Amino acid sequence: IFSSTSIADNKHVLPDPSLLSTHIVGSYKGSVFNGDDMEPVLTTFFFNELGELVGKYAMGDEDELEVGELSNFRAESNYTVAMDWSDKYGTGVLRLLFSSDYRMFYGFWGTTNTDTSQPWDGVKIMPNNASPEDNENAI
């Protein structure tokens, strides 16, 4: 079982951020707590035109698909990364703990760095050359 506190406190070994980022690039299908229940989400990490690690997410179903952006990635350990999320409803922090093979993650999101308590998970479904445009069609 993961908790936002145990993930946040895992700062003892700081990796080379470029090494972590190359492992997590791709698309992950999972679920996120939104409103009052878990919803399907597709989370994609990729490098933008400036070479920065960024991401996009699409949550909900085909009738009501909400899209958001992920930015300001911060490696906290070999398998833990924090980032900022933003969508039409607001902004906040997402903290993810990846498996040792980077094929899945479990994490928590919230509106502040100390309020990451809402679950968000994913399992890698697309290779490292995933396109962020695939988000809108994959849920």
Summary of the structure (lengths in Angstrom):
residues: 139
radius of gyration: 13.7
end to end distance: 26.1
largest distance: 43.6
contacts: 422
relative contact order: 0.25
helix: 14%
strand: 53%
